[in-house]
Amino acid sequence: MSEKTPPPTTTDAGIPAPSDSHSLSVGPNGPLLLQDHYVIQKMAQFNRERVPERVVHAKGSGAHGFFEVTEDVSQFTKADLFNGVGKTTPMFARFSTVAGELGSADTARDPRGFALKFYTQEGNYDLVGNNTPVFFVRDPSNFQDFIHSQKRRADTDRRDNNMQWDFWTCKPESAHQVAILMSDRGTPKTLRHMNGYGSHTFMWINAGGEKFWIKYHFKTDQGIENFTDAEAGAMAAEDPDYHRADLWNAIGDGDEPVWNLEVQVMPFEDAADYRFNPFDLTKVWPHSDYPPIQVGRMVLDRNPSNYFAEVEQAAFEPANMPPGIGPSPDKMLLGRLFSYPDTHRHRIGPNYLQLPINQPQCPFHSYNKDGAMRYSNPGDPVYAPNTAGGPVADEERYGEEATWDVSGEMVRTAYALHAEDDDVGQAGTLVREIMSQSDREHLVTNILGHASDPDVTAEMKPRIVEYWVNIDPDVGAAVAEGLGVPAPATAGTAG
């Protein structure tokens, strides 16, 4: 044992504690006294140790690192983050499962969140994506219903595969994402061995005011590696925190994971008459149309020192876009601009941006004040406009620039159709042209394992078969055979 005298235990206010072991009572066997402030504080603080878990992306892992620009992209954006070859920007990454709760297994079949916070010199840039380039729905009005279908039933409080298939088969736009989820890409081997995507379409603006539509692709330098369904299940039993441990150990051992950032760039004018809607989150842009270009690399080189303070309280919001970057007409993205900061105010508190993990690392000047847990106020004046020397918006330099023309009546409808818009075309292409024969066999096996769950009703199984027949007749026929359901006449022969 160390001979150094330990410091005295205190309350959080610094008042020395009278005892580490004994509460204040009336005699050794008498009732405890309310005046025992130290014990009362310990119990009250313990009862409040956990903030509400995230409704989605509850279980996560994170690490610090940096982003380095390796190619000149100034012709596309003036954003500080991408300003000059060799420039490095500190950043923080959080990876997560989507549907699982805090105690769920890392290797469960699920998309993975891929959230990045870049501490740029013109404010934080939060890029909140997934390990897939598409998503299940294209309108934010469907998001809550989708998540409810992936979570727990109201009556039994259990997960229910029938609910999942019910929602998916009612929303054929889910086909592309479900095809990825049911492949081995739904069970990545580690967080280091998967790609990340901004998923949405974003706008870049260069110094001359020219606008471009772009998509982000973070390609793992470690290579893609996935578990089979059986391997993922075995690891869930062996170590439910396997992904968390792997990331921590790799960084701790000096094996720093790296992702190379590529972007697809679409000229602003191309979007109007592109063959399908380029802002539809259920679709990808073919690389043959818009080849990815190299931008830089992301390196994670430091583990968090306090999981709760850094990973659990990290708050990402897609609305945080520095000059040179903006949103697109992607309805899901526009919905998330509101949803994310709103949930942080509820879950962490109105002053979540004052927490060190969320605070920008550049000067900031706001008129916001007070509220729960506020520890730094701007000082007078607390209003604008004013003549007392308060901050003033630089409209000439930072005026609204991420804009596009819109017109028409107020409506509730799907996107205006482009020539090749549909729900299942890209999912079918993925199955037939991207997946190998082994991938397709695993896809069928994974679908059958999921759809053979006792919760999946006899009435649901024909709908599942029809869903997959529409994506790919051969896969549909194999699913029909495996579920013991007659395949529709259009189904082909299973490969």
C-alpha positions in Angstrom: 0.0 0.0 0.0 1.1 3.6 -0.6 2.5 5.5 2.4 1.1 8.7 0.9 -1.7 10.1 3.1 -4.9 10.0 1.0 -7.0 13.2 0.7 -10.1 13.5 2.9 -13.5 12.4 1.5 -15.7 15.5 1.0 -19.2 16.3 -0.4 -19.4 17.6 -3.9 -19.3 21.1 -2.3 -16.0 20.3 -0.7 -17.2 19.9 2.9 -15.3 17.1 4.7 -17.3 13.9 5.2 -17.7 12.7 8.8 -17.6 9.0 7.9 -17.2 6.7 4.9 -19.1 3.8 6.5 -21.6 4.9 9.1 -24.8 6.9 8.9 -25.9 9.3 11.7 -28.5 7.6 13.9 -30.2 8.0 17.3 -28.1 5.4 19.1 -26.5 2.4 17.5 -29.9 0.8 16.8 -32.1 3.9 16.4 -33.6 5.7 13.3 -31.4 7.6 10.9 -31.4 11.4 11.0 -32.5 13.6 8.1 -29.7 16.0 9.2 -27.1 13.5 7.9 -26.4 15.7 4.9 -23.6 13.6 3.6 -25.6 10.3 3.4 -28.6 12.1 2.0 -26.4 13.6 -0.7 -24.8 10.3 -1.6 -28.3 8.6 -2.0 -29.8 11.5 -3.9 -26.9 11.7 -6.3 -26.9 7.9 -6.8 -30.6 8.0 -7.7 -29.8 10.5 -10.4 -26.6 9.0 -11.9 -28.3 8.1 -15.1 -29.8 10.5 -17.6 -32.5 8.9 -19.8 -31.0 6.7 -22.4 -31.3 7.6 -26.0 -34.5 6.4 -27.6 -32.4 5.1 -30.5 -28.7 4.6 -30.6 -28.7 4.0 -26.8 -25.7 1.7 -26.6 -22.6 3.3 -28.0 -18.8 3.4 -28.0 -16.6 6.3 -28.7 -13.1 7.7 -29.2 -11.2 10.9 -29.9 -9.1 11.5 -32.9 -8.4 13.9 -35.8 -9.3 14.4 -39.4 -6.6 15.3 -41.9 -7.2 16.7 -45.4 -5.2 14.9 -48.0 -6.6 16.3 -51.2 -7.6 19.9 -52.3 -11.4 20.2 -52.5 -11.5 24.0 -52.3 -13.2 24.0 -55.7 -16.3 22.5 -54.0 -16.4 23.9 -50.5 -14.9 26.7 -48.4 -15.6 24.8 -45.1 -12.8 25.3 -42.6 -12.7 21.6 -42.0 -11.5 21.0 -45.6 -9.4 24.1 -45.9 -6.0 23.1 -47.2 -4.0 19.9 -47.7 -2.4 18.8 -44.5 -4.9 20.6 -42.2 -5.9 18.6 -39.1 -9.1 19.1 -37.1 -9.7 17.4 -33.7 -12.8 15.3 -33.6 -14.8 12.7 -31.6 -16.6 9.7 -33.0 -19.5 7.7 -31.4 -20.6 4.3 -32.8 -23.8 2.7 -31.7 -26.5 0.1 -32.4 -29.8 1.6 -33.4 -32.6 -0.4 -31.8 -30.9 -2.0 -28.8 -31.0 -0.6 -25.3 -28.0 0.2 -23.1 -27.5 -3.4 -22.0 -28.0 -5.0 -25.4 -25.4 -7.1 -27.2 -23.0 -5.2 -29.5 -23.2 -7.9 -32.2 -27.0 -8.0 -32.6 -28.3 -7.6 -36.2 -28.8 -3.9 -36.5 -27.6 -0.9 -38.4 -24.7 0.9 -36.6 -24.7 4.6 -35.9 -21.6 6.5 -37.2 -21.7 10.0 -35.5 -18.8 12.4 -35.9 -18.1 15.7 -34.2 -15.5 17.9 -35.8 -14.2 20.8 -33.7 -13.6 23.3 -36.5 -12.4 26.9 -36.2 -15.9 28.1 -37.4 -17.9 26.0 -35.0 -18.7 22.3 -34.5 -19.6 20.2 -37.5 -21.8 17.2 -36.6 -22.1 14.5 -39.2 -24.7 12.0 -38.0 -24.8 8.9 -40.2 -24.8 5.2 -40.2 -22.7 2.3 -41.5 -25.2 2.1 -44.4 -25.6 4.6 -47.2 -29.4 4.4 -47.1 -32.2 4.1 -44.5 -35.6 2.4 -44.1 -37.9 5.4 -44.7 -37.7 8.7 -46.6 -40.1 10.9 -44.6 -39.6 11.9 -40.9 -43.3 11.3 -40.2 -42.6 7.6 -40.5 -39.5 7.5 -38.4 -41.2 7.2 -35.0 -43.4 4.4 -36.2 -40.4 2.6 -37.7 -38.6 2.8 -34.4 -41.6 1.6 -32.4 -41.8 -1.4 -34.7 -38.2 -2.3 -33.9 -38.4 -1.8 -30.1 -40.7 -3.5 -27.6 -44.4 -4.3 -27.7 -46.8 -2.4 -25.4 -48.4 -5.5 -23.9 -45.5 -7.9 -23.3 -42.6 -5.4 -23.4 -40.7 -7.9 -25.7 -39.2 -7.5 -29.1 -41.4 -8.9 -31.8 -40.1 -9.9 -35.3 -43.7 -9.9 -36.5 -43.9 -6.2 -35.9 -40.7 -5.6 -37.8 -42.0 -7.5 -40.9 -45.4 -5.9 -40.6 -43.9 -2.4 -40.9 -41.3 -3.4 -43.6 -43.9 -5.1 -45.8 -46.2 -2.1 -45.4 -43.4 0.2 -46.5 -41.7 -1.2 -49.5 -39.3 1.8 -49.6 -37.5 -0.1 -46.8 -36.3 -2.8 -49.2 -32.9 -1.4 -49.9 -32.0 -1.0 -46.2 -33.6 -4.3 -45.2 -31.6 -6.2 -47.9 -28.4 -4.7 -46.3 -29.6 -5.5 -42.8 -30.4 -9.1 -43.6 -27.1 -9.7 -45.2 -23.9 -10.3 -43.2 -23.4 -6.5 -43.3 -26.1 -6.4 -40.6 -23.6 -8.0 -38.2 -20.2 -6.3 -38.6 -17.3 -8.1 -36.9 -16.0 -4.9 -35.2 -16.6 -1.2 -35.3 -13.2 -0.8 -37.0 -14.1 -3.1 -39.9 -17.1 -1.3 -41.2 -17.7 1.8 -43.4 -19.5 4.9 -42.4 -21.7 7.1 -44.4 -23.3 10.6 -44.1 -26.2 8.8 -45.8 -28.1 12.0 -46.6 -27.3 14.3 -49.5 -25.7 17.6 -48.3 -24.8 20.9 -50.0 -21.3 22.2 -50.4 -20.6 25.9 -51.2 -17.2 27.2 -52.4 -15.7 30.6 -51.9 -17.3 31.8 -55.1 -20.8 30.9 -54.1 -21.1 27.9 -56.4 -23.2 25.0 -55.0 -22.8 21.3 -55.2 -24.7 18.3 -53.9 -22.5 15.7 -52.1 -22.5 12.4 -50.3 -20.0 11.3 -47.7 -18.3 7.9 -47.6 -15.9 6.9 -44.8 -14.1 3.8 -46.1 -12.5 1.6 -43.4 -8.7 1.2 -43.9 -8.9 -2.0 -41.9 -11.1 -3.7 -44.6 -14.7 -4.9 -44.3 -15.2 -7.9 -42.1 -18.6 -9.3 -40.9 -19.8 -12.0 -38.6 -22.2 -14.7 -39.9 -25.4 -14.8 -38.0 -24.2 -17.8 -36.0 -20.9 -16.1 -35.1 -22.7 -12.9 -34.0 -25.0 -14.9 -31.8 -22.1 -16.8 -30.2 -20.2 -13.6 -29.5 -23.3 -12.0 -28.0 -23.3 -14.9 -25.4 -19.5 -14.8 -24.9 -19.1 -11.0 -24.6 -22.0 -8.7 -25.2 -19.6 -5.7 -25.1 -17.3 -7.2 -27.7 -17.3 -4.2 -30.1 -16.7 -1.8 -27.2 -13.8 -3.9 -26.0 -12.3 -4.3 -29.5 -12.2 -0.5 -30.2 -10.8 0.3 -26.7 -8.1 -2.4 -26.9 -7.1 -1.5 -30.5 -6.5 2.1 -29.6 -4.9 1.3 -26.3 -2.4 -1.0 -28.2 -1.5 1.6 -30.7 -3.4 0.0 -33.5 -5.3 3.2 -34.4 -8.2 2.7 -36.7 -8.3 4.8 -39.9 -11.1 5.7 -42.3 -10.6 7.4 -45.7 -13.1 10.0 -46.6 -14.4 10.0 -50.1 -17.3 12.2 -51.4 -19.5 12.0 -54.4 -20.1 15.4 -56.0 -23.2 16.2 -58.1 -23.3 19.5 -60.0 -26.2 21.6 -58.5 -28.2 21.7 -61.7 -28.1 17.9 -62.2 -30.5 17.2 -59.4 -33.6 18.7 -61.2 -33.7 16.1 -63.9 -31.6 13.2 -62.5 -33.1 9.8 -63.3 -34.3 9.3 -59.7 -34.7 11.7 -56.8 -31.1 12.3 -55.5 -32.4 13.4 -52.1 -34.3 10.2 -51.4 -32.6 8.6 -48.4 -33.6 5.1 -49.5 -31.3 5.3 -52.6 -27.6 5.6 -53.5 -26.0 7.5 -56.3 -24.3 4.9 -58.6 -20.5 5.4 -58.7 -20.6 5.2 -62.5 -22.6 8.5 -62.5 -20.7 10.3 -59.8 -17.3 8.6 -59.0 -16.1 9.2 -55.4 -13.1 11.5 -54.9 -10.6 11.3 -52.1 -10.8 14.1 -49.4 -8.9 13.0 -46.3 -8.6 10.5 -43.5 -10.0 10.1 -40.0 -7.9 8.6 -37.3 -9.0 7.6 -33.8 -6.1 7.6 -31.4 -7.4 8.3 -27.9 -9.9 6.5 -25.7 -12.2 8.5 -23.5 -11.2 9.0 -19.9 -14.8 9.1 -18.6 -17.4 7.1 -20.5 -20.4 8.9 -19.1 -19.0 12.4 -19.6 -17.7 11.9 -23.1 -19.6 9.0 -24.8 -23.0 9.0 -23.0 -23.3 12.8 -22.9 -22.0 13.5 -26.4 -24.7 15.3 -28.3 -24.7 15.4 -32.1 -27.0 17.5 -34.1 -27.1 17.6 -37.9 -28.1 21.3 -37.8 -24.5 22.1 -36.8 -23.1 23.0 -40.2 -20.2 25.6 -40.5 -20.1 27.9 -43.5 -19.5 26.1 -46.7 -21.8 23.2 -45.8 -25.6 23.1 -45.8 -28.6 20.8 -46.0 -30.5 19.5 -49.0 -34.2 18.9 -49.7 -33.8 15.4 -48.1 -37.0 15.3 -45.9 -35.4 13.0 -43.4 -32.4 15.3 -43.0 -34.7 18.4 -42.6 -36.7 16.5 -39.9 -33.5 15.6 -38.0 -32.4 19.3 -37.9 -35.1 19.8 -35.3 -35.3 16.4 -33.7 -31.7 16.0 -32.5 -31.2 19.2 -30.5 -34.7 18.8 -29.1 -33.9 15.4 -27.7 -30.7 16.6 -26.2 -32.5 19.4 -24.4 -34.8 16.8 -22.9 -32.3 14.1 -22.2 -29.3 16.1 -20.9 -30.6 19.6 -20.3 -30.9 23.0 -22.1 -27.2 23.7 -21.6 -25.8 20.5 -23.1 -23.5 22.5 -25.3 -21.6 23.8 -22.2 -20.4 20.2 -21.5 -16.7 19.9 -22.5 -17.4 17.1 -25.0 -19.9 19.2 -26.8 -18.4 22.7 -26.4 -16.8 24.2 -29.5 -13.0 24.7 -29.5 -13.3 28.1 -31.1 -14.6 31.4 -29.8 -18.3 31.6 -29.5 -20.6 34.5 -28.7 -24.3 33.9 -27.9 -27.1 35.7 -26.3 -28.5 32.6 -24.7 -28.6 32.7 -20.9 -29.7 30.9 -17.8 -31.5 27.5 -17.6 -30.7 24.4 -15.6 -27.0 23.7 -15.1 -25.8 26.9 -16.8 -22.4 27.7 -15.5 -21.3 30.5 -17.9 -23.5 33.4 -19.0 -22.5 35.8 -21.8 -22.7 38.9 -19.6 -24.3 42.1 -20.6 -25.8 43.0 -23.0 -28.1 40.0 -23.2 -30.2 41.2 -26.1 -29.8 42.2 -29.8 -29.7 44.6 -31.4 -27.8 46.8 -28.8 -25.4 49.7 -28.6 -23.4 48.2 -25.8 -20.8 46.3 -27.8 -22.5 42.9 -28.0 -21.8 40.5 -30.8 -23.3 41.4 -34.2 -24.1 38.9 -37.0 -21.8 39.3 -40.0 -24.5 38.9 -42.7 -22.2 39.8 -45.5 -19.7 37.0 -44.7 -22.1 34.4 -43.1 -25.5 35.3 -44.7 -27.8 32.5 -45.7 -26.1 30.7 -48.6 -27.3 27.0 -48.5 -30.5 27.7 -50.4 -32.4 26.3 -53.4 -35.5 27.5 -55.3 -38.9 26.1 -54.2 -42.4 26.8 -55.3 -45.9 25.2 -55.2 -48.9 24.6 -53.0 -48.5 23.3 -49.4 -49.1 19.5 -49.7 -48.6 16.2 -47.9 -47.2 14.0 -50.6 -44.2 11.9 -51.7 -41.3 13.5 -53.6 -42.1 14.6 -57.1 -41.4 11.6 -59.3 -38.3 11.3 -61.4 -38.1 8.9 -64.4 -36.6 5.9 -62.5 -38.0 6.3 -59.0 -39.2 3.1 -57.4 -38.9 1.3 -54.1 -37.2 -2.0 -54.9 -35.0 -1.4 -57.9 -31.8 -0.6 -56.1 -32.4 -3.4 -53.5 -32.6 -5.8 -56.4 -29.4 -4.5 -58.0 -27.7 -4.9 -54.6 -28.7 -8.6 -54.4 -28.0 -9.5 -58.0 -25.0 -7.4 -58.9 -23.2 -6.5 -55.7 -23.6 -9.6 -53.5 -21.7 -12.8 -54.2 -23.4 -16.2 -54.4 -22.2 -16.8 -50.8 -23.6 -13.4 -49.8 -27.0 -14.4 -51.3 -27.0 -17.7 -49.6 -26.3 -16.0 -46.2 -29.0 -13.5 -47.0 -31.6 -16.2 -47.4 -30.4 -18.0 -44.3 -30.6 -14.8 -42.2 -34.1 -13.9 -43.5 -35.4 -17.4 -42.7 -33.9 -17.4 -39.3 -35.5 -14.0 -38.6 -38.9 -14.8 -40.2 -39.1 -18.3 -38.6 -39.3 -16.7 -35.1 -42.4 -18.0 -33.2 -43.7 -14.4 -33.1 -44.0 -14.3 -36.9 -47.6 -15.3 -37.7 -48.7 -17.6 -40.5 -50.5 -14.6 -42.1 -47.3 -12.6 -42.1 -45.2 -15.1 -43.9 -46.8 -14.8 -47.4 -46.3 -11.0 -47.1 -42.6 -11.6 -46.4 -42.3 -13.9 -49.4 -44.0 -11.3 -51.7 -41.7 -8.6 -50.3 -38.6 -10.6 -51.3 -40.0 -11.7 -54.6 -40.5 -8.1 -55.5 -36.8 -7.4 -54.7 -35.4 -10.5 -56.3 -37.5 -13.5 -57.6 -34.8 -16.1 -56.8 -34.3 -14.9 -53.3 -38.1 -14.7 -52.9 -38.5 -18.3 -54.1 -35.8 -19.5 -51.7 -37.5 -17.7 -48.8 -40.9 -19.1 -49.8 -39.5 -22.7 -49.8 -37.8 -22.2 -46.5 -41.0 -20.8 -44.9 -43.2 -23.4 -46.5 -45.2 -20.8 -48.3 -46.2 -21.0 -52.0 -44.2 -18.6 -54.1 -46.0 -16.2 -56.4 -46.1 -17.3 -60.0 -43.5 -14.6 -60.9 -40.8 -16.1 -58.7 -37.8 -17.6 -60.4 -35.7 -20.6 -59.4 -33.7 -20.2 -56.2 -29.9 -20.0 -56.8 
